[in-house]
Amino acid sequence: MKPAGALSKMALRRVGAHIRPGVTTAELDRIAEQIIRLHGGVPAFKGYGGFPASICSSVNAQIVHGIPSTETVLEEGDIVSIDTGAVVDGWVGDNAWTFYCGEPDPIDRELCEVTRDCLKRAIAMAIPGNHLGDIGAAVQEYAERHGFGIVREYVGHGVGHVMHEEPNVPNYGRRGRGVRLQAGMVIAIEPMITRGNPKNETMPNRWTVVTRDRSTAAHYENTIAITDDGPVILTQDAEGPWCPMEGGALA
């Protein structure tokens, strides 16, 4: 699964490098699809359940499943969650990162940093013998300690030949509860954390999920293999598993 993960990360990184005021999310979608197809992959999202694009681009109050559009023009101070997926040789890679468009509000910056660190803490729990509740608790405890909300309706998932497989991987839970983790499992861990109330609703396009109070949200994701030697992040390229926080930081 590493080639699919690496291509997903490459697409995510390239898109992030083009985030700046004045860019449309449709342009970002075009970049991702071009990169994925150029390197022999197929966009995992395009056509999946009828989704019309190669990336999810969720801006500010949009939590997940934002649809790229020529009418969505990024502005100074926006935070933008980009979710990319690629299929290579029948295997799926899936990852996401929230980028800054220019200089974000200080609390939005903190929200992003905390959500990113929730992901890192959750990954550390992805070892044989632990439970899904250990992953969820790691996210929940850290996010709530910083006063942020946790989206419960949307969760991580298993990954393999299909993008969404069992088991579901919630971002909340109790340690020692839930499915026991075993070597050989592959899961996507993806904290979705809100600045305000985590209650949400789906927009009329039937895809995009937004916070009801229109507070900002952050979303980070990596695909993880559970092994006897510890968690292995499959969605990493030559630059590693993480992306720069600032959009436009890479050429």
Sequence and secondary structure as in RCSB ss.txt:
>XXXX:A:sequence
MKPAGALSKMALRRVGAHIRPGVTTAELDRIAEQIIRLHGGVPAFKGYGGFPASICSSVNAQIVHGIPSTETVLE
EGDIVSIDTGAVVDGWVGDNAWTFYCGEPDPIDRELCEVTRDCLKRAIAMAIPGNHLGDIGAAVQEYAERHGFGI
VREYVGHGVGHVMHEEPNVPNYGRRGRGVRLQAGMVIAIEPMITRGNPKNETMPNRWTVVTRDRSTAAHYENTIA
ITDDGPVILTQDAEGPWCPMEGGALA
>XXXX:A:secstr
 HHHHHHHHHHHHHHHHT  TT BHHHHHHHHHHHHHHTT EESSTTGGG  SSEEEEETTEEE     TT B  
TT EEEEEEEEEETTEEEEEEEEEESSS  HHHHHHHHHHHHHHHHHHHT STT BHHHHHHHHHHHHHHTT EE
  SS EEE SSSSSEEEEE S   TT SSB  TT EEEE  EEESS   EEE TTSS EEETT   EEE BEEEE
EETTEEEE S BTTBS   SBTT   
